């Protein structure tokens, strides 16, 4: 498809149609970015580019996928569909077929192709840059790195990128930064710096940039650490906008304080409760926030799923859960899958969601909280579902429309004017 035949053409991905971009289009997922972070940075005069975009382009809100964790939301964004379609219902899950608890960061768990693959197959040049390598294989699922039209790499493993695996090599020299630590603001900065470089050289038709929420887990909106991060982000937003692309930013989830007045995490330890109710290890509590990078959250989030033993009463267990202080939702699998559009074979018998300032754990001894140098901030529940959607162009959204964060490619490609 040549450049002239692309104009007005559409590309279909997972039942949704997207217009072929007539100028480079960049979608950004700011991990953990509840709207308050941007608002506080603007109030302090630290984010003039975002302030300008929000006034002259589009300043919208959207709803994230539940559970409001990284993997299900990033994969919803990159496929344009909810977890019931693409299959990624958390960062971590229990596979009843094998009896194993495993990370859900392998491409074999994907049940839908990505928007990026659909555009690559239609002749577009596409690029994906993510902070952590756990997401790179999922976000780059199906891309042909040997085509010369696809690039996908992570900040975390930028030094190991190859033409064969990532469509690019010598990334550190290309970006002009040293390899960042995985627990640092620089891991996200590398994503933006790489995006700017790719936009100026590789010239992708479509690019997706996804950061990490290390800073948001540690620092509240308006804090010095958070403001410094958003000032950095704002500089790159200005560079991307200046490059002449369509730019739309959203987030995978928000973030909230989840601690007591003394700074200790405010935790409901579900495995301990189920052991008392049903017998030791009879039920299995799964925390889908679990990933290889637990230093900043201790595997404590606001969403859990529970596998019950044969004969246990779902109604009885949900009644006990609902009676707990801090539990906002306790429902069975069927209702959870209907309400949150989840794949039933990757969800337990029950789903539990805690409130704004509570988190869910398994048992005290299973959580290493030694890395929590600041009072816990985390996510996963309904109270972290509202996220920003900001564009450097005007956006047409019909009145009464509830935007989802996975509508962001639809906004960037179909709704800007």
Secondary structure, DSSP 8 states (H G I E B T S, - for coil): --HHHHTT-EEEETTEEEE--SS-EEEEE-TT--HHHHHHHHHTT--HHHHHHHHHSEEEEEE--SS--HHHHHHHHHHTS-HHHH---SSEEEETTTTEEEES-SGGG--S--HHHHHHHTT--EEEEESSHHHHHHHTTT--TTSSSEEEEESTTGGG--HHHHS---HHHHHT-----SSSTHHHHHHHHHHHHHHHHT--SEEEEE---HHHHH--TTSHHHHHHHHHHHHHHHHHHHTT-EEEEE-S---EE-B-TTS-B-EEEHHHHHHHHH-TTTSEEE-TT--S--TTTTT-BSEEEEE--TT--HHHHHHHHHTSTTEEEEEEHHHHHHHHT--GGGS-SEEEEE-TT-EEES-GGG---TT--S--EE--SGGG-EEEEEESS-B---TT---BGGGHHHIIIIIB-
